[in-house]
């Protein structure tokens, strides 16, 4: 069976195809690199029309990581998708979804465990990097926390996915950015791979 096996050649051809097929004209340099990484993670060159990356996002996310602030993620899949070797040594990736307290909060507040887990972010949230790649309710909960006067993250990576609430949660983020820069994909599409790709792109830009 004949197929390309050389990893460097696969890498080079993949990114050449993205640059040839995707319309990246609407993105400045830092955002363009992030967009390319997201496309590489999902294989869809048409997502550029729906990508929204704040002008300040890259710098804010880099500053947070360089300061050793944590990365708060809504799903274990996001955590495992982040290449930890690219992060500063003092940066931790925190997922509170499986914390027993998340289940208790969810039952108490009659909400999803994903949304309840965001409540456990509060002691770590100020100036951290908040990354949502699965649950729309997690993004809604984060925005509600900020609106209620809670701590603000340095930046938000918002790629919740699905047919209920995903599009609406991202519209709410973009409609009222709350002084927090963000990277998001409007509509139903999203997912852990794309969310992790954003973090990996930011981390790579610090060593480039």
PyMOL commands that place a pseudoatom at each C-alpha (Angstrom):
pseudoatom trace, name=CA, resn=UNK, resi=1, chain=A, elem=C, hetatm=0, pos=[0.000, 0.000, 0.000]
pseudoatom trace, name=CA, resn=UNK, resi=2, chain=A, elem=C, hetatm=0, pos=[1.447, 3.340, -1.075]
pseudoatom trace, name=CA, resn=UNK, resi=3, chain=A, elem=C, hetatm=0, pos=[1.005, 6.401, 1.102]
pseudoatom trace, name=CA, resn=UNK, resi=4, chain=A, elem=C, hetatm=0, pos=[3.122, 9.216, 2.437]
pseudoatom trace, name=CA, resn=UNK, resi=5, chain=A, elem=C, hetatm=0, pos=[5.016, 8.035, 5.531]
pseudoatom trace, name=CA, resn=UNK, resi=6, chain=A, elem=C, hetatm=0, pos=[7.591, 10.731, 6.225]
pseudoatom trace, name=CA, resn=UNK, resi=7, chain=A, elem=C, hetatm=0, pos=[6.294, 12.851, 9.138]
pseudoatom trace, name=CA, resn=UNK, resi=8, chain=A, elem=C, hetatm=0, pos=[8.101, 16.017, 8.059]
pseudoatom trace, name=CA, resn=UNK, resi=9, chain=A, elem=C, hetatm=0, pos=[6.699, 15.718, 4.545]
pseudoatom trace, name=CA, resn=UNK, resi=10, chain=A, elem=C, hetatm=0, pos=[3.186, 15.098, 5.868]
pseudoatom trace, name=CA, resn=UNK, resi=11, chain=A, elem=C, hetatm=0, pos=[3.486, 18.133, 8.107]
pseudoatom trace, name=CA, resn=UNK, resi=12, chain=A, elem=C, hetatm=0, pos=[4.766, 20.353, 5.300]
pseudoatom trace, name=CA, resn=UNK, resi=13, chain=A, elem=C, hetatm=0, pos=[2.143, 19.226, 2.787]
pseudoatom trace, name=CA, resn=UNK, resi=14, chain=A, elem=C, hetatm=0, pos=[-0.661, 19.641, 5.328]
pseudoatom trace, name=CA, resn=UNK, resi=15, chain=A, elem=C, hetatm=0, pos=[0.191, 23.240, 6.102]
pseudoatom trace, name=CA, resn=UNK, resi=16, chain=A, elem=C, hetatm=0, pos=[0.822, 24.028, 2.440]
pseudoatom trace, name=CA, resn=UNK, resi=17, chain=A, elem=C, hetatm=0, pos=[-2.664, 22.744, 1.627]
pseudoatom trace, name=CA, resn=UNK, resi=18, chain=A, elem=C, hetatm=0, pos=[-4.212, 24.858, 4.371]
pseudoatom trace, name=CA, resn=UNK, resi=19, chain=A, elem=C, hetatm=0, pos=[-2.486, 28.008, 3.147]
pseudoatom trace, name=CA, resn=UNK, resi=20, chain=A, elem=C, hetatm=0, pos=[-3.553, 27.252, -0.431]
pseudoatom trace, name=CA, resn=UNK, resi=21, chain=A, elem=C, hetatm=0, pos=[-7.186, 26.418, 0.301]
pseudoatom trace, name=CA, resn=UNK, resi=22, chain=A, elem=C, hetatm=0, pos=[-8.180, 28.594, 3.264]
pseudoatom trace, name=CA, resn=UNK, resi=23, chain=A, elem=C, hetatm=0, pos=[-8.936, 32.295, 3.056]
pseudoatom trace, name=CA, resn=UNK, resi=24, chain=A, elem=C, hetatm=0, pos=[-6.653, 33.676, 5.763]
pseudoatom trace, name=CA, resn=UNK, resi=25, chain=A, elem=C, hetatm=0, pos=[-6.709, 37.258, 4.505]
pseudoatom trace, name=CA, resn=UNK, resi=26, chain=A, elem=C, hetatm=0, pos=[-8.863, 38.454, 7.390]
pseudoatom trace, name=CA, resn=UNK, resi=27, chain=A, elem=C, hetatm=0, pos=[-6.340, 37.526, 10.071]
pseudoatom trace, name=CA, resn=UNK, resi=28, chain=A, elem=C, hetatm=0, pos=[-3.257, 39.364, 11.281]
pseudoatom trace, name=CA, resn=UNK, resi=29, chain=A, elem=C, hetatm=0, pos=[-0.045, 37.352, 11.737]
pseudoatom trace, name=CA, resn=UNK, resi=30, chain=A, elem=C, hetatm=0, pos=[-0.637, 35.911, 15.219]
pseudoatom trace, name=CA, resn=UNK, resi=31, chain=A, elem=C, hetatm=0, pos=[-4.298, 35.157, 14.552]
pseudoatom trace, name=CA, resn=UNK, resi=32, chain=A, elem=C, hetatm=0, pos=[-3.407, 33.621, 11.184]
pseudoatom trace, name=CA, resn=UNK, resi=33, chain=A, elem=C, hetatm=0, pos=[-1.071, 31.140, 12.839]
pseudoatom trace, name=CA, resn=UNK, resi=34, chain=A, elem=C, hetatm=0, pos=[-3.808, 30.205, 15.306]
pseudoatom trace, name=CA, resn=UNK, resi=35, chain=A, elem=C, hetatm=0, pos=[-6.353, 29.816, 12.502]
pseudoatom trace, name=CA, resn=UNK, resi=36, chain=A, elem=C, hetatm=0, pos=[-4.002, 27.511, 10.611]
pseudoatom trace, name=CA, resn=UNK, resi=37, chain=A, elem=C, hetatm=0, pos=[-3.561, 25.321, 13.687]
pseudoatom trace, name=CA, resn=UNK, resi=38, chain=A, elem=C, hetatm=0, pos=[-7.311, 25.113, 14.218]
pseudoatom trace, name=CA, resn=UNK, resi=39, chain=A, elem=C, hetatm=0, pos=[-7.869, 24.095, 10.594]
pseudoatom trace, name=CA, resn=UNK, resi=40, chain=A, elem=C, hetatm=0, pos=[-5.129, 21.504, 10.901]
pseudoatom trace, name=CA, resn=UNK, resi=41, chain=A, elem=C, hetatm=0, pos=[-6.926, 20.051, 13.930]
pseudoatom trace, name=CA, resn=UNK, resi=42, chain=A, elem=C, hetatm=0, pos=[-10.314, 19.732, 12.234]
pseudoatom trace, name=CA, resn=UNK, resi=43, chain=A, elem=C, hetatm=0, pos=[-9.580, 19.429, 8.486]
pseudoatom trace, name=CA, resn=UNK, resi=44, chain=A, elem=C, hetatm=0, pos=[-12.133, 22.099, 7.554]
pseudoatom trace, name=CA, resn=UNK, resi=45, chain=A, elem=C, hetatm=0, pos=[-10.736, 25.013, 5.572]
pseudoatom trace, name=CA, resn=UNK, resi=46, chain=A, elem=C, hetatm=0, pos=[-14.129, 26.731, 5.429]
pseudoatom trace, name=CA, resn=UNK, resi=47, chain=A, elem=C, hetatm=0, pos=[-14.244, 27.628, 9.115]
pseudoatom trace, name=CA, resn=UNK, resi=48, chain=A, elem=C, hetatm=0, pos=[-12.382, 30.914, 8.588]
pseudoatom trace, name=CA, resn=UNK, resi=49, chain=A, elem=C, hetatm=0, pos=[-15.674, 32.745, 7.934]
pseudoatom trace, name=CA, resn=UNK, resi=50, chain=A, elem=C, hetatm=0, pos=[-16.845, 31.839, 11.426]
pseudoatom trace, name=CA, resn=UNK, resi=51, chain=A, elem=C, hetatm=0, pos=[-13.584, 32.231, 13.344]
pseudoatom trace, name=CA, resn=UNK, resi=52, chain=A, elem=C, hetatm=0, pos=[-13.397, 35.201, 15.672]
pseudoatom trace, name=CA, resn=UNK, resi=53, chain=A, elem=C, hetatm=0, pos=[-10.051, 36.010, 17.299]
pseudoatom trace, name=CA, resn=UNK, resi=54, chain=A, elem=C, hetatm=0, pos=[-9.735, 39.224, 19.279]
pseudoatom trace, name=CA, resn=UNK, resi=55, chain=A, elem=C, hetatm=0, pos=[-6.876, 41.493, 18.317]
pseudoatom trace, name=CA, resn=UNK, resi=56, chain=A, elem=C, hetatm=0, pos=[-5.499, 41.286, 21.863]
pseudoatom trace, name=CA, resn=UNK, resi=57, chain=A, elem=C, hetatm=0, pos=[-6.004, 37.534, 22.258]
pseudoatom trace, name=CA, resn=UNK, resi=58, chain=A, elem=C, hetatm=0, pos=[-2.536, 36.230, 21.387]
pseudoatom trace, name=CA, resn=UNK, resi=59, chain=A, elem=C, hetatm=0, pos=[-0.673, 38.714, 23.547]
pseudoatom trace, name=CA, resn=UNK, resi=60, chain=A, elem=C, hetatm=0, pos=[-3.040, 38.241, 26.481]
pseudoatom trace, name=CA, resn=UNK, resi=61, chain=A, elem=C, hetatm=0, pos=[-2.786, 34.443, 26.311]
pseudoatom trace, name=CA, resn=UNK, resi=62, chain=A, elem=C, hetatm=0, pos=[1.008, 34.523, 26.011]
pseudoatom trace, name=CA, resn=UNK, resi=63, chain=A, elem=C, hetatm=0, pos=[1.317, 36.935, 28.923]
pseudoatom trace, name=CA, resn=UNK, resi=64, chain=A, elem=C, hetatm=0, pos=[-0.806, 34.635, 31.073]
pseudoatom trace, name=CA, resn=UNK, resi=65, chain=A, elem=C, hetatm=0, pos=[1.299, 31.572, 30.277]
pseudoatom trace, name=CA, resn=UNK, resi=66, chain=A, elem=C, hetatm=0, pos=[4.595, 33.409, 30.735]
pseudoatom trace, name=CA, resn=UNK, resi=67, chain=A, elem=C, hetatm=0, pos=[3.378, 34.583, 34.144]
pseudoatom trace, name=CA, resn=UNK, resi=68, chain=A, elem=C, hetatm=0, pos=[2.808, 30.957, 35.153]
pseudoatom trace, name=CA, resn=UNK, resi=69, chain=A, elem=C, hetatm=0, pos=[-0.951, 31.268, 35.384]
pseudoatom trace, name=CA, resn=UNK, resi=70, chain=A, elem=C, hetatm=0, pos=[-2.948, 28.037, 35.036]
pseudoatom trace, name=CA, resn=UNK, resi=71, chain=A, elem=C, hetatm=0, pos=[-4.927, 26.810, 32.052]
pseudoatom trace, name=CA, resn=UNK, resi=72, chain=A, elem=C, hetatm=0, pos=[-8.480, 25.924, 33.107]
pseudoatom trace, name=CA, resn=UNK, resi=73, chain=A, elem=C, hetatm=0, pos=[-10.212, 23.416, 30.815]
pseudoatom trace, name=CA, resn=UNK, resi=74, chain=A, elem=C, hetatm=0, pos=[-13.751, 22.070, 30.755]
pseudoatom trace, name=CA, resn=UNK, resi=75, chain=A, elem=C, hetatm=0, pos=[-12.948, 18.523, 29.605]
pseudoatom trace, name=CA, resn=UNK, resi=76, chain=A, elem=C, hetatm=0, pos=[-10.240, 15.926, 29.999]
pseudoatom trace, name=CA, resn=UNK, resi=77, chain=A, elem=C, hetatm=0, pos=[-10.034, 15.674, 26.203]
pseudoatom trace, name=CA, resn=UNK, resi=78, chain=A, elem=C, hetatm=0, pos=[-8.918, 19.294, 26.084]
pseudoatom trace, name=CA, resn=UNK, resi=79, chain=A, elem=C, hetatm=0, pos=[-6.334, 18.680, 28.793]
pseudoatom trace, name=CA, resn=UNK, resi=80, chain=A, elem=C, hetatm=0, pos=[-4.859, 15.697, 26.984]
pseudoatom trace, name=CA, resn=UNK, resi=81, chain=A, elem=C, hetatm=0, pos=[-4.812, 17.607, 23.684]
pseudoatom trace, name=CA, resn=UNK, resi=82, chain=A, elem=C, hetatm=0, pos=[-2.565, 20.327, 25.082]
pseudoatom trace, name=CA, resn=UNK, resi=83, chain=A, elem=C, hetatm=0, pos=[1.112, 19.527, 24.504]
pseudoatom trace, name=CA, resn=UNK, resi=84, chain=A, elem=C, hetatm=0, pos=[2.494, 20.110, 27.984]
pseudoatom trace, name=CA, resn=UNK, resi=85, chain=A, elem=C, hetatm=0, pos=[6.118, 20.072, 26.817]
pseudoatom trace, name=CA, resn=UNK, resi=86, chain=A, elem=C, hetatm=0, pos=[5.471, 23.338, 24.975]
pseudoatom trace, name=CA, resn=UNK, resi=87, chain=A, elem=C, hetatm=0, pos=[4.219, 25.111, 28.091]
pseudoatom trace, name=CA, resn=UNK, resi=88, chain=A, elem=C, hetatm=0, pos=[6.379, 26.955, 30.615]
pseudoatom trace, name=CA, resn=UNK, resi=89, chain=A, elem=C, hetatm=0, pos=[7.394, 24.566, 33.393]
pseudoatom trace, name=CA, resn=UNK, resi=90, chain=A, elem=C, hetatm=0, pos=[5.321, 26.360, 36.031]
pseudoatom trace, name=CA, resn=UNK, resi=91, chain=A, elem=C, hetatm=0, pos=[2.030, 26.289, 34.089]
pseudoatom trace, name=CA, resn=UNK, resi=92, chain=A, elem=C, hetatm=0, pos=[-0.525, 23.716, 35.223]
pseudoatom trace, name=CA, resn=UNK, resi=93, chain=A, elem=C, hetatm=0, pos=[-3.567, 22.486, 33.308]
pseudoatom trace, name=CA, resn=UNK, resi=94, chain=A, elem=C, hetatm=0, pos=[-6.590, 22.112, 35.577]
pseudoatom trace, name=CA, resn=UNK, resi=95, chain=A, elem=C, hetatm=0, pos=[-9.762, 20.163, 34.784]
pseudoatom trace, name=CA, resn=UNK, resi=96, chain=A, elem=C, hetatm=0, pos=[-12.271, 20.099, 37.639]
pseudoatom trace, name=CA, resn=UNK, resi=97, chain=A, elem=C, hetatm=0, pos=[-14.951, 18.114, 35.809]
pseudoatom trace, name=CA, resn=UNK, resi=98, chain=A, elem=C, hetatm=0, pos=[-14.331, 14.940, 37.802]
pseudoatom trace, name=CA, resn=UNK, resi=99, chain=A, elem=C, hetatm=0, pos=[-13.975, 16.680, 41.158]
pseudoatom trace, name=CA, resn=UNK, resi=100, chain=A, elem=C, hetatm=0, pos=[-16.650, 15.209, 43.470]
pseudoatom trace, name=CA, resn=UNK, resi=101, chain=A, elem=C, hetatm=0, pos=[-17.655, 18.743, 44.412]
pseudoatom trace, name=CA, resn=UNK, resi=102, chain=A, elem=C, hetatm=0, pos=[-18.678, 19.413, 40.806]
pseudoatom trace, name=CA, resn=UNK, resi=103, chain=A, elem=C, hetatm=0, pos=[-21.341, 16.729, 40.992]
pseudoatom trace, name=CA, resn=UNK, resi=104, chain=A, elem=C, hetatm=0, pos=[-22.628, 18.094, 44.293]
pseudoatom trace, name=CA, resn=UNK, resi=105, chain=A, elem=C, hetatm=0, pos=[-22.823, 21.644, 42.925]
pseudoatom trace, name=CA, resn=UNK, resi=106, chain=A, elem=C, hetatm=0, pos=[-24.593, 20.393, 39.802]
pseudoatom trace, name=CA, resn=UNK, resi=107, chain=A, elem=C, hetatm=0, pos=[-27.253, 18.622, 41.851]
pseudoatom trace, name=CA, resn=UNK, resi=108, chain=A, elem=C, hetatm=0, pos=[-27.650, 21.631, 44.141]
pseudoatom trace, name=CA, resn=UNK, resi=109, chain=A, elem=C, hetatm=0, pos=[-27.954, 24.152, 41.315]
pseudoatom trace, name=CA, resn=UNK, resi=110, chain=A, elem=C, hetatm=0, pos=[-29.813, 21.831, 38.918]
pseudoatom trace, name=CA, resn=UNK, resi=111, chain=A, elem=C, hetatm=0, pos=[-27.245, 22.338, 36.204]
pseudoatom trace, name=CA, resn=UNK, resi=112, chain=A, elem=C, hetatm=0, pos=[-24.756, 20.239, 34.279]
pseudoatom trace, name=CA, resn=UNK, resi=113, chain=A, elem=C, hetatm=0, pos=[-21.584, 18.928, 35.852]
pseudoatom trace, name=CA, resn=UNK, resi=114, chain=A, elem=C, hetatm=0, pos=[-19.629, 20.922, 33.252]
pseudoatom trace, name=CA, resn=UNK, resi=115, chain=A, elem=C, hetatm=0, pos=[-21.218, 24.163, 34.403]
pseudoatom trace, name=CA, resn=UNK, resi=116, chain=A, elem=C, hetatm=0, pos=[-20.768, 23.202, 38.043]
pseudoatom trace, name=CA, resn=UNK, resi=117, chain=A, elem=C, hetatm=0, pos=[-17.082, 22.477, 37.448]
pseudoatom trace, name=CA, resn=UNK, resi=118, chain=A, elem=C, hetatm=0, pos=[-16.605, 26.082, 36.318]
pseudoatom trace, name=CA, resn=UNK, resi=119, chain=A, elem=C, hetatm=0, pos=[-17.632, 27.183, 39.813]
pseudoatom trace, name=CA, resn=UNK, resi=120, chain=A, elem=C, hetatm=0, pos=[-14.515, 25.385, 41.053]
pseudoatom trace, name=CA, resn=UNK, resi=121, chain=A, elem=C, hetatm=0, pos=[-12.371, 27.539, 38.741]
pseudoatom trace, name=CA, resn=UNK, resi=122, chain=A, elem=C, hetatm=0, pos=[-13.061, 30.658, 40.784]
pseudoatom trace, name=CA, resn=UNK, resi=123, chain=A, elem=C, hetatm=0, pos=[-9.958, 30.529, 43.059]
pseudoatom trace, name=CA, resn=UNK, resi=124, chain=A, elem=C, hetatm=0, pos=[-7.708, 30.089, 40.008]
pseudoatom trace, name=CA, resn=UNK, resi=125, chain=A, elem=C, hetatm=0, pos=[-9.513, 32.155, 37.373]
pseudoatom trace, name=CA, resn=UNK, resi=126, chain=A, elem=C, hetatm=0, pos=[-8.020, 35.646, 37.684]
pseudoatom trace, name=CA, resn=UNK, resi=127, chain=A, elem=C, hetatm=0, pos=[-5.594, 36.186, 34.777]
pseudoatom trace, name=CA, resn=UNK, resi=128, chain=A, elem=C, hetatm=0, pos=[-5.702, 32.479, 33.864]
pseudoatom trace, name=CA, resn=UNK, resi=129, chain=A, elem=C, hetatm=0, pos=[-6.400, 31.056, 30.414]
pseudoatom trace, name=CA, resn=UNK, resi=130, chain=A, elem=C, hetatm=0, pos=[-9.952, 29.646, 30.299]
pseudoatom trace, name=CA, resn=UNK, resi=131, chain=A, elem=C, hetatm=0, pos=[-10.410, 26.954, 27.641]
pseudoatom trace, name=CA, resn=UNK, resi=132, chain=A, elem=C, hetatm=0, pos=[-13.761, 25.418, 26.729]
pseudoatom trace, name=CA, resn=UNK, resi=133, chain=A, elem=C, hetatm=0, pos=[-13.827, 22.730, 24.054]
pseudoatom trace, name=CA, resn=UNK, resi=134, chain=A, elem=C, hetatm=0, pos=[-16.901, 20.716, 24.873]
pseudoatom trace, name=CA, resn=UNK, resi=135, chain=A, elem=C, hetatm=0, pos=[-19.795, 22.042, 26.941]
pseudoatom trace, name=CA, resn=UNK, resi=136, chain=A, elem=C, hetatm=0, pos=[-21.881, 25.112, 26.047]
pseudoatom trace, name=CA, resn=UNK, resi=137, chain=A, elem=C, hetatm=0, pos=[-23.120, 25.221, 29.649]
pseudoatom trace, name=CA, resn=UNK, resi=138, chain=A, elem=C, hetatm=0, pos=[-19.530, 25.688, 30.798]
pseudoatom trace, name=CA, resn=UNK, resi=139, chain=A, elem=C, hetatm=0, pos=[-19.184, 28.794, 28.633]
pseudoatom trace, name=CA, resn=UNK, resi=140, chain=A, elem=C, hetatm=0, pos=[-22.535, 30.145, 29.818]
pseudoatom trace, name=CA, resn=UNK, resi=141, chain=A, elem=C, hetatm=0, pos=[-21.484, 29.519, 33.441]
pseudoatom trace, name=CA, resn=UNK, resi=142, chain=A, elem=C, hetatm=0, pos=[-18.157, 31.292, 32.910]
pseudoatom trace, name=CA, resn=UNK, resi=143, chain=A, elem=C, hetatm=0, pos=[-19.848, 34.335, 31.394]
pseudoatom trace, name=CA, resn=UNK, resi=144, chain=A, elem=C, hetatm=0, pos=[-22.409, 34.413, 34.209]
pseudoatom trace, name=CA, resn=UNK, resi=145, chain=A, elem=C, hetatm=0, pos=[-19.607, 34.278, 36.771]
pseudoatom trace, name=CA, resn=UNK, resi=146, chain=A, elem=C, hetatm=0, pos=[-17.841, 37.225, 35.151]
pseudoatom trace, name=CA, resn=UNK, resi=147, chain=A, elem=C, hetatm=0, pos=[-21.103, 39.172, 34.882]
pseudoatom trace, name=CA, resn=UNK, resi=148, chain=A, elem=C, hetatm=0, pos=[-21.724, 38.607, 38.586]
pseudoatom trace, name=CA, resn=UNK, resi=149, chain=A, elem=C, hetatm=0, pos=[-18.442, 40.319, 39.420]
pseudoatom trace, name=CA, resn=UNK, resi=150, chain=A, elem=C, hetatm=0, pos=[-16.270, 37.218, 39.570]
pseudoatom trace, name=CA, resn=UNK, resi=151, chain=A, elem=C, hetatm=0, pos=[-12.605, 37.126, 38.568]
pseudoatom trace, name=CA, resn=UNK, resi=152, chain=A, elem=C, hetatm=0, pos=[-11.758, 37.642, 34.919]
pseudoatom trace, name=CA, resn=UNK, resi=153, chain=A, elem=C, hetatm=0, pos=[-9.457, 35.314, 32.992]
pseudoatom trace, name=CA, resn=UNK, resi=154, chain=A, elem=C, hetatm=0, pos=[-6.716, 36.788, 30.840]
pseudoatom trace, name=CA, resn=UNK, resi=155, chain=A, elem=C, hetatm=0, pos=[-8.344, 35.286, 27.743]
pseudoatom trace, name=CA, resn=UNK, resi=156, chain=A, elem=C, hetatm=0, pos=[-11.048, 32.809, 26.752]
pseudoatom trace, name=CA, resn=UNK, resi=157, chain=A, elem=C, hetatm=0, pos=[-10.748, 29.980, 24.232]
pseudoatom trace, name=CA, resn=UNK, resi=158, chain=A, elem=C, hetatm=0, pos=[-14.369, 29.097, 23.427]
pseudoatom trace, name=CA, resn=UNK, resi=159, chain=A, elem=C, hetatm=0, pos=[-15.062, 26.090, 21.206]
pseudoatom trace, name=CA, resn=UNK, resi=160, chain=A, elem=C, hetatm=0, pos=[-18.099, 24.369, 22.752]
pseudoatom trace, name=CA, resn=UNK, resi=161, chain=A, elem=C, hetatm=0, pos=[-19.736, 22.002, 20.280]
pseudoatom trace, name=CA, resn=UNK, resi=162, chain=A, elem=C, hetatm=0, pos=[-23.207, 20.639, 19.707]
pseudoatom trace, name=CA, resn=UNK, resi=163, chain=A, elem=C, hetatm=0, pos=[-26.798, 21.280, 18.756]
pseudoatom trace, name=CA, resn=UNK, resi=164, chain=A, elem=C, hetatm=0, pos=[-28.118, 22.773, 22.000]
pseudoatom trace, name=CA, resn=UNK, resi=165, chain=A, elem=C, hetatm=0, pos=[-26.550, 25.956, 23.306]
pseudoatom trace, name=CA, resn=UNK, resi=166, chain=A, elem=C, hetatm=0, pos=[-23.229, 25.874, 21.459]
pseudoatom trace, name=CA, resn=UNK, resi=167, chain=A, elem=C, hetatm=0, pos=[-24.055, 28.559, 18.909]
pseudoatom trace, name=CA, resn=UNK, resi=168, chain=A, elem=C, hetatm=0, pos=[-25.964, 30.615, 21.464]
pseudoatom trace, name=CA, resn=UNK, resi=169, chain=A, elem=C, hetatm=0, pos=[-23.177, 30.586, 24.053]
pseudoatom trace, name=CA, resn=UNK, resi=170, chain=A, elem=C, hetatm=0, pos=[-20.651, 31.836, 21.520]
pseudoatom trace, name=CA, resn=UNK, resi=171, chain=A, elem=C, hetatm=0, pos=[-22.993, 34.563, 20.319]
pseudoatom trace, name=CA, resn=UNK, resi=172, chain=A, elem=C, hetatm=0, pos=[-23.248, 35.719, 23.940]
pseudoatom trace, name=CA, resn=UNK, resi=173, chain=A, elem=C, hetatm=0, pos=[-19.448, 35.790, 24.240]
pseudoatom trace, name=CA, resn=UNK, resi=174, chain=A, elem=C, hetatm=0, pos=[-19.002, 37.848, 21.072]
pseudoatom trace, name=CA, resn=UNK, resi=175, chain=A, elem=C, hetatm=0, pos=[-21.994, 40.099, 21.732]
pseudoatom trace, name=CA, resn=UNK, resi=176, chain=A, elem=C, hetatm=0, pos=[-20.629, 41.200, 25.089]
pseudoatom trace, name=CA, resn=UNK, resi=177, chain=A, elem=C, hetatm=0, pos=[-16.878, 40.456, 25.304]
pseudoatom trace, name=CA, resn=UNK, resi=178, chain=A, elem=C, hetatm=0, pos=[-16.647, 41.810, 28.874]
pseudoatom trace, name=CA, resn=UNK, resi=179, chain=A, elem=C, hetatm=0, pos=[-13.150, 43.184, 28.387]
pseudoatom trace, name=CA, resn=UNK, resi=180, chain=A, elem=C, hetatm=0, pos=[-11.709, 39.691, 27.997]
pseudoatom trace, name=CA, resn=UNK, resi=181, chain=A, elem=C, hetatm=0, pos=[-10.101, 38.789, 24.631]
pseudoatom trace, name=CA, resn=UNK, resi=182, chain=A, elem=C, hetatm=0, pos=[-11.241, 35.536, 23.090]
pseudoatom trace, name=CA, resn=UNK, resi=183, chain=A, elem=C, hetatm=0, pos=[-10.854, 33.034, 20.280]
pseudoatom trace, name=CA, resn=UNK, resi=184, chain=A, elem=C, hetatm=0, pos=[-14.018, 31.249, 19.180]
pseudoatom trace, name=CA, resn=UNK, resi=185, chain=A, elem=C, hetatm=0, pos=[-15.796, 29.562, 16.281]
pseudoatom trace, name=CA, resn=UNK, resi=186, chain=A, elem=C, hetatm=0, pos=[-19.355, 30.727, 15.742]
pseudoatom trace, name=CA, resn=UNK, resi=187, chain=A, elem=C, hetatm=0, pos=[-22.080, 28.162, 15.170]
pseudoatom trace, name=CA, resn=UNK, resi=188, chain=A, elem=C, hetatm=0, pos=[-22.452, 24.546, 16.213]
pseudoatom trace, name=CA, resn=UNK, resi=189, chain=A, elem=C, hetatm=0, pos=[-18.940, 23.440, 15.294]
pseudoatom trace, name=CA, resn=UNK, resi=190, chain=A, elem=C, hetatm=0, pos=[-16.156, 23.250, 17.837]
pseudoatom trace, name=CA, resn=UNK, resi=191, chain=A, elem=C, hetatm=0, pos=[-14.590, 20.570, 19.977]
pseudoatom trace, name=CA, resn=UNK, resi=192, chain=A, elem=C, hetatm=0, pos=[-11.667, 19.656, 22.183]
pseudoatom trace, name=CA, resn=UNK, resi=193, chain=A, elem=C, hetatm=0, pos=[-9.145, 19.249, 19.364]
pseudoatom trace, name=CA, resn=UNK, resi=194, chain=A, elem=C, hetatm=0, pos=[-9.713, 22.787, 18.112]
pseudoatom trace, name=CA, resn=UNK, resi=195, chain=A, elem=C, hetatm=0, pos=[-9.623, 24.279, 21.604]
pseudoatom trace, name=CA, resn=UNK, resi=196, chain=A, elem=C, hetatm=0, pos=[-6.358, 22.496, 22.391]
pseudoatom trace, name=CA, resn=UNK, resi=197, chain=A, elem=C, hetatm=0, pos=[-4.944, 23.588, 19.039]
pseudoatom trace, name=CA, resn=UNK, resi=198, chain=A, elem=C, hetatm=0, pos=[-5.387, 27.235, 20.041]
pseudoatom trace, name=CA, resn=UNK, resi=199, chain=A, elem=C, hetatm=0, pos=[-3.412, 26.716, 23.237]
pseudoatom trace, name=CA, resn=UNK, resi=200, chain=A, elem=C, hetatm=0, pos=[-0.704, 24.808, 21.391]
pseudoatom trace, name=CA, resn=UNK, resi=201, chain=A, elem=C, hetatm=0, pos=[-0.424, 27.566, 18.803]
pseudoatom trace, name=CA, resn=UNK, resi=202, chain=A, elem=C, hetatm=0, pos=[0.015, 30.198, 21.520]
pseudoatom trace, name=CA, resn=UNK, resi=203, chain=A, elem=C, hetatm=0, pos=[2.607, 28.058, 23.297]
pseudoatom trace, name=CA, resn=UNK, resi=204, chain=A, elem=C, hetatm=0, pos=[4.537, 27.507, 20.073]
pseudoatom trace, name=CA, resn=UNK, resi=205, chain=A, elem=C, hetatm=0, pos=[4.576, 31.224, 19.372]
pseudoatom trace, name=CA, resn=UNK, resi=206, chain=A, elem=C, hetatm=0, pos=[6.478, 31.785, 22.624]
pseudoatom trace, name=CA, resn=UNK, resi=207, chain=A, elem=C, hetatm=0, pos=[9.384, 29.633, 21.450]
pseudoatom trace, name=CA, resn=UNK, resi=208, chain=A, elem=C, hetatm=0, pos=[9.357, 30.572, 17.772]
for i in range(1, 208): cmd.bond("trace and resi %d" % i, "trace and resi %d" % (i + 1))
show_as sticks, trace
zoom trace
